[in-house]
Amino acid sequence: MDAITLKGGEHAVLLLHGLQSSPAELQPIAKRLHQAGYTVHVPHIRGYGFMHGDTPRSVTHWQDWHAKALEEFRTLQQQHSTVAVGGLCIGATLSLSIAAELGDEVSALTLMATTLWYDGWSIPWYRFMRYVGYYSPVRYLYSYREREPFGLKNVQLRKWIAREMSHKDSSIVGASKLNLPAIQEAERMIKTVKQSMHRVTAPAIIIHAEEDDVASPRNARYVAANLGSAKIESVMLHNSYHMITVDNDRELVASKTIAFFNEIHKM
């Protein structure tokens, strides 16, 4: 899917989607932020996001993801008074990577379902075997197939996604498969982000589901405890799983983010 750009006011928001996913998963919150007066840009980063025809060898290094996100930030910065950053899942982790480098240049952060550990209740027990695959030829052959509940508590949406996944390579919640090179690069980035999180100074709202099936609330607690930000707000959701921008609490995610951003930007 192409990037989403919604032109609004002088305050901009850069939103980063999840690993091997697309801007579609952030479309609901992007639209709500735009309605609230923000310019919103959701880029599609080649080698990080999903693209038809890509192979495991198409995955780029996480430093390339960081560099592209930084470039997108700089472009918005040239045209707007402030730039806030946010992301979902590994997109939130990538947001932290950017914020750690830029410090006060980032006006605010919304960190949605931040993933520093894949420790949610739906992660299969054999996931630890990926470490073997990282360092063998199988890394280009094996992919982790997404399965129910697809990060969704909403039953009707989950059924629709299951139909989409059965005959398509992707859906609004991302690719039908995650390959090992992408997961390995994400974990390399996670390791660096954990070490640099104290350098993040932007005001941050941390939004996480208590029943997150991919990344447990431990992730949100760790972020809140280790950010260098003076202003931190934490929101725990009670009616969603991992994909909080499209699940049952999507309106609450948007409204909490907008209220936090408005307070920071005096809107």
Buried (B, 14 or more C-beta within 10 A) or exposed (E): BEEBBBEBBEBBBBBBBBBBBBBBBBBBBBBBBBEBBBBBBBBBBBBBBBBEEBEBEEBBBBEBBBEBBBEBBEBBBEEBEBBBBBBBBBBBBBBBBBBBBBEEBBBBBBBBBBBBBBBBEBBEEEEEEBEEBBEEEEBBEBBBEBEEBBBBBBEEBBEBBBEBBEEEBBBBBBBBBBBBBBBBBBBBBBEBBBEBBEBBBBBBBBBBBEBBBBBBBBBBBBBBEBBBBEBBBBBEBEBBBBBBBBBBBBEBBBBBBBEBBBBBBEE
